[in-house]
Amino acid sequence: MDKVLEGVVVLDLTRMFSGPQASLFLAGLGAEGIKIDDPTGDPTAFAPPFAGPEGVSFERRTDTDMGLAYLKRQRGKKSTTLNLKSAEGHAIFMRMVKSADVVIENFSVGVSERLGIGWPVLREVNPRLVHCALTGYGSTGPDRKLKAYDLMVQAAAGLMSITGRPDTGPLKAGSPLSDAIAGTFAAFGVVSALLHRNRTGVGQSVDVSMADSLFALLFDEPIDCYDRLGMQYQQGNRIMRFSPFNAYATADGAITIGIALEAEWRALIAVMGQPGLADDPRFRDVAARIRHNEQIDAIVGAWTRTLPTAEVQRLLVAAGVPSSPVREARDVLAWEQLRAREMLAPLFNPLAGAVVDAAAPGFPIKFSATPAGYDTPAPKPGAHTHEVLTRLAGLTPTEIERLAEAGIV
């Protein structure tokens, strides 16, 4: 069976995380992702932490060690090099654009125009092209030219102000969520634009902002109403609409419990052996329980601390109460559910020619009629330069060798 995007050619000018996340998803859907780097190479290819024959470390222990980020994010793609700042490199890229379906980049605002590869130029070369620009704050607005990494975007969009507890100060989420979320939105935007092109024959540019993408998800939470509701912005593990809703210590770890329905509340207090709490006016409904969160947490926590995590989970699952053990990384990697869903993939180092002692995520969407996933590991940097430039730019091997000697590829 063909994959959803089989035959779609993506010229990938992205680097770091947000852009490579988008092109990774497109590759998982079957697109031919052609990663185009300056001849100096991708900055993550040989950046720590490294993985190689001697394991994972912050220093390169062997000449075949490669960056973990590169090995994860460049799966399913091809790699070529091209100096877009040179006149000849620019001309070659434009020849490739004529044969491409998608160009995706995450340059700072204004860089693609300075390179002569902005959307107005590209669409003249290929009117059917889908172009995606992924930036920190978008291509419009007063802050469009500000530099941004995930930390800045989590701060700017408000996520840090609602993460943690009131006594912790602002905290970022434990992973670079704004990068990952923006990459997901960018892939969604590209697929949508391809659908539009298939219907109309016309390409378009997709403008994706890391800040917009993060805000679009976090603002489902009514943070604009917190002051009027007398709520603190940092709720810890709680959520303002439900109670109890928290992580609770057990005899040997921790477990999360979340109650959204009255039937779940009654099931929980029955499991705890305290059915009389149903008649306590402090806990008569969810609004009352939210006002008495501290008392609720004390009661639930006193019960969970008397039992091992596995026993608490067994009792709650049997009663239909939503819960989950708090898994550390090693526990997550051993979780049979992820393995059954093929979400833990071995990671291959192309320089070492072997699987390394680290894993990568599988493709998160399962289709009933078309496969999805990463069929090839991350490539050696520049491994497909001859193939791609021959096929898409019409260059001969002799011409490519001359360009290599000149530092253009």
N, C-alpha and C positions, 0 to 999 in steps of 0.2 A: 504494500500500500504506500502511496505517496504521502509525504508529510504536507501539512496545510500550505506552507510557503515554498514548496518544491519549485525550483526554477527561478525564484526571485533573487536577484543579485544585489547585495548590499555592500556599498563602499563605506567602510567603517573607519572614520578618522578620530575616534574617541580614545580617551585614556583615563587612567585612574579607576573610578568605580561606577559612577552613575551612567555614563555612556556605555562602557563595556557591559554593564548589566543589561541595558536595553538590547544591544546587539547579541548578547548571549541568549536571551529569550528568543530573538528572531532566528538565531541559528538552531535552537532547540525545536522550533517550528518548521525547520527545513530550509530556511534561506541559506544561500551561499554567502556567508559573511567573509568579506575580504578586508582584513585589518591592514590599514596603510599607515606605516610609521615613517618618521624621518629616519635616514640612515643611521642616526645615533641610537635608535631603538626605543622600545617601550620602557618608560621609567620603572615599571613594576617587575620587569622580567628578571632583573638582578638586584632586587631590593629586599630587605629582610621583612618577615622571617623567611628563611630558605628551607628547601626540602631537597634532599639528595640521598646518595647511597649510605651516608652515615647518619641519617635521621634529620630531624627538624632543629634548626638553631638560628640564632641572630647573626652568626658569622658564616661566610661561605667556607665550608670544610673541604670541598672538592671543586674542581673546575666544572663539574656538571651540575652543581647546585643551582636551582632556579627559585625565583620568588613564588611563594605560595599563592599570592594574589593573582599573579599572571597565570599560573597553572589552573586556577579555578575559573577565572573570568574569560579565558580565551579558548575554552573548549569548543569544539565544533566549528572553528573558524580557520581560515587560511591567513597566512602572513606574508606581506610584501613590504618593501621599503621604497620610498619615493620622496625626494626633496621638493616639496611644493613651493619653496621660496625661490627656486631657480626657474628661469624662463622655460627651459626644456622640460623640467619636472611638471610645471604647471600645464604645459601643452599636452603632455602625456596623460595627466589626470583628466583633462577635458575630453580626450579621446575615450577614456574609460567611462566617463559620465554618459556618453552617448549610448553605451550598451548596458548601463546600470538601471535598476529599478528604484534604488534607495541610496541616498547619501545621508549619513548620520554623523554629527559632530557635536562636541561639547567644548568648543573654544570659548574663551571669554568674548563678550559682546564686542564686535568690531574687528576681531581677528580674521574671520573668514573674508570680510570685505577687503581688508588689507592684503590678504593673500590672493584676491581676485577670484574667490570661489563662493561668494555670497549667493543667496537665493536668486536675485534678479539675473545674475550671470548664468547660473546653472540652468534655470528654466528656459533660457534662450537656446541653450545647447540641447536640452532634452525636455520638451514640454510635458512629457508623461512622468517625469521624475517626481518621486516623493522625497522631500528634504526634511530632515529633523534637526533642529538646533536645541540642545539641552544646556541650559545655563543656570546659575545660582538663583537669579531673580527675574529671568525672562528677558526678552529683547526689547521691551518697552517699559516705561515708568522711570521715575527719578533715580532709582537705585540699580538700574540695569547694568551699570559698569562696575559695580562693586565685586571684588573677588570673594569667592565663597567656597568653603569646605563644609562638610556635614555639620561640624560644631557650630559654625556661624549660622547656618540655616535653622538648626534646631533652636538656637537662641532667638533668631529673628522672627520665626513663625510662631513662637510661644510654647513649643513643646517643653523646653527646659523649665519654664515657669510653673508647669503643672506636673512635673516629674519629681518624685521623691516625697519627703515629708516637710512640714513647715520648719523643722529644726535643721534641715540638711543644707539649705540654700539651694540655688538652681542646679539641677543635674541634667545631663544628657542621657538619652536612652543608651543601653549597654552596647548597642551596635549602631553603625552609621545608617540609621533609618531613612534619612532624607535622600541619601544617595540611592539606596535600594528602591525606595518608593518612586522617586523620579524616573529611574530606569524602567520600572514597570509601566508607569504612565507613558513614557516615550515609546515603548514597544506597542502598547495599546493604541497610541496615536498613529504610529506608522501603519499598523494593520488596518486601522479604520480608513486612513488615507488611501491605502491600496485598494480597499473595497470600493471607495468612491471612484478611484481611477478606473477600476474594472467596469463600473457602471457608466462613466462619462467619457473615459479616455483622457482625462485631464489630471495632471499631477498637482501637488500643492506643497506648501511648507508648513511644518508642524512646530510650534513654538512651545517648549516645555520648560517650566521653571521649577527648580527644586523647592523653593519656598511655597509656590502655589500648590504643588503636589502634596507636600506635607500638611499644609493648612487645610486643604480640601478634606483630608481624612480626620485630622484632630478636631476640626470645628463642628463635627457632628456632636461633640460634647458641648453643651451650652455654656461655654466659659464666659460669654458676654453677660450671663445672668447670675454668675456666682455671687457678686457683691450684693445684688438684690435679694438673693436667697440666703445670705448670711453664711456662705460656704467659703472655706479656705481653698485657694487655688491648688495647693499641693495636698492631695488626698492619700498619698502612699499607695497601697494596694487596693484601696477602696474605690468605689465609684458612687457618684452622688445619688443614683436612682435606686440602688438596691441595698439591702442589709439583711443578714450578714453578707459580706463580700470582702474577703481578706485572705491572707496566708497565715496559717496557725502552726505553731510548733507542735511536734508530736514527740513521742518518747525517743525516737531515733532520727528525726529529720523535720520536715515541714510539709504541709498539705494546704492547697487552696480549696475554699468552699465558697460558692456563690449562689445566693437565693434570689430568684426573680419572681417566683409565683408563690401564692399562699399555700398551695398544696406541697411545695418543696419545703417551706418553713415548717409545716406540721410534720412532714416526714423527718426532717432533721431533729426536731425536739423529741420526737418519738424514739429515734435511734439513740439519742443522748439520754433517754430515760427521764425526760422532763416534759411530758405532754401538758402539764399544768401551765406552762409558759404561754400557751395559746390564749389563756384568759387573763394574762397580765396586761393591764392597760398600757404599760410602756411599750408593749410589743404587739398590740392588737392589729396593726396593719403596717405596710411598708413605710409610710410616712412617720409613724411613731417609732419604728425601729431605727430609721435613719437619725432621728433626733436623739436616740439612745445608743448610738453605735458603740460607745465605749463599754457600756454594760453588756451589750450583745457579744462583743469580742471577748470580754472577760469570761463570760459563761461558756462560749464555744471553745475558747482556748484552754480553759480548765479541763474540759472533757478530752480534747485531742491530745493533751500532754500525757494522759494516762495510758495511751495505747501506741503501738508501733504504727508507722505510716501505712504499711500494707494492710493492717487490720482496720484502720480508720477508713481507708479506701474501699475495702471489701464491704464494710457495713453501709457506707454511703451509696455505693453503686447498687447494692441490693435494694436500698430504699428509694432509688431514683433521684438522689440528691447530686447535683453537679459538683464534681470535685476532681482534683488531679494532684498527685504528688509533685513537689517541687524538685525537678530533676536537675542535677548538675550536668556539665557537658559529657562526662564519661557515661552517665546514666542515659542521656539522650541518645548517644551513639549505640547503646545496647537495647534501645526501645524497639521491640518487635514490630510495633505499628509502622514506624518509619521504614523498617526493612521490608515489610510486606508491601509498602507503597513504593518501593525502589527509590527512596529519597536519600539514600547514602551511597554515593558512587566512589569507586576507587580513583585515586588521583595519579596520573602518569606524568613522569618527567621525560620529555623527548630527548634531552641531552644525555641523560643517564640511561635512557632506553628501558626504564623499569618503573613499576608502581612504587610510590613513596609512602612513607608512614603517615599519611594524612588522608582525609576524605573530602569530598565536595558534595554539594546538594544535587539531587536529581532534578528532573524537570517537574514542576509542581502541578501541572494540569494534565489530567488523563482523558484522552479522547477515545470514544468507542469505535470510531471508524478510521482514524488516522493515527499513526504513531507520533510520538514526540520525544525528544531527548537529544543527547550530545553523542554523535556517532564517532567522533574523533577526539583525541586529547588536544591540549594546547599545542600549537606547532612550534618548531624551532623558529626563532625570530628570522624573518626574511625567507623562510623555506619555500614559499610559493611565488617568489618574485618573477622567475623566468616564466612559469606557467601562466600567471595572471597577465603579465605585460605582453606576452605573445598572443594570448587569446583576446584580451579586451583592448589592448592598445595597438596591436598589429606589429609589434617590434620583432626583429630577428634576433637570434642568439648573439650575433656579432654586435648589433646595436646595444643590446643589454650589457654586454661585457664592456663596451666603451663607456656607457653610462655609469657602470660600477667603478671603473677606474677614475672617472671624473667626480665621484662622490654624490651622484644624483640618485642612484638607487643602492 
